[in-house]
Amino acid sequence: KQKLKKKRHKLYLMDKENYRINDPIIRKLRHQIVRKGDSDFQKAMAIYKYLINNIEYYRDDKWEPAPDILKNRKGSCSEFNYTLVSLLRASGIPARYTGSLSIRQQDVTEYDGNIHEDAVFHRWTEVFTPDYGWIPFDASRGSGSIKRFGNYYDLVGRLPSGALQTYRGDGGADNMLKWDYTATARS
């Protein structure tokens, strides 16, 4: 069982096109943020705090890779996710992205006022630590006005309100749902 868990976690340390964990920007920032001797949870929190304090939420319907997000200092929930996953994986901490429908009262469909649906999926990161298992970290919401009273832990360990988690991934070939930015693609 332990061997299977290690093999599975190795999948969540792999590099991907939008992560670029070996990019000099990622490596340099990782060395600045992560301290030797800290637990994986402490390292994850240090990376999370850096992102929510230094990256501005900005949605332009593009998906830029993590090094570009760090240079431009702005990104969407997907791009926050890429950057958090990139820095975590570069630090040896298994991480994966996860996606959700966001069920909100104001999202009324154009064709029927009684039906509510999400037009844009929300994404956040799940981080694996030996002490706690998989923990959700929502850096894009942590960086904005949703952060209450400066409480960084508010969006760590909790799912966003109204979220119906529908997908976890990035352990291999996992683009099964073929999501695009505005959820117009279908599987």
Secondary structure, 3 states (H helix, E strand, C coil): CHHHHHHHHHHCCCCCCCCCCCCHHHHHHHHHHCCCCCCHHHHHHHHHHHHHHHCEECCCCCCCCHHHHHHHCEECHHHHHHHHHHHHHHCCCCEEEEEEEECCCCCECCCCCCCECCCCCEEEEEEEECCCEEEEECHHHHCCCCCCCCCHHHHECCCCCCEEEEEEECCCCCCCCCCCCCCCCCC
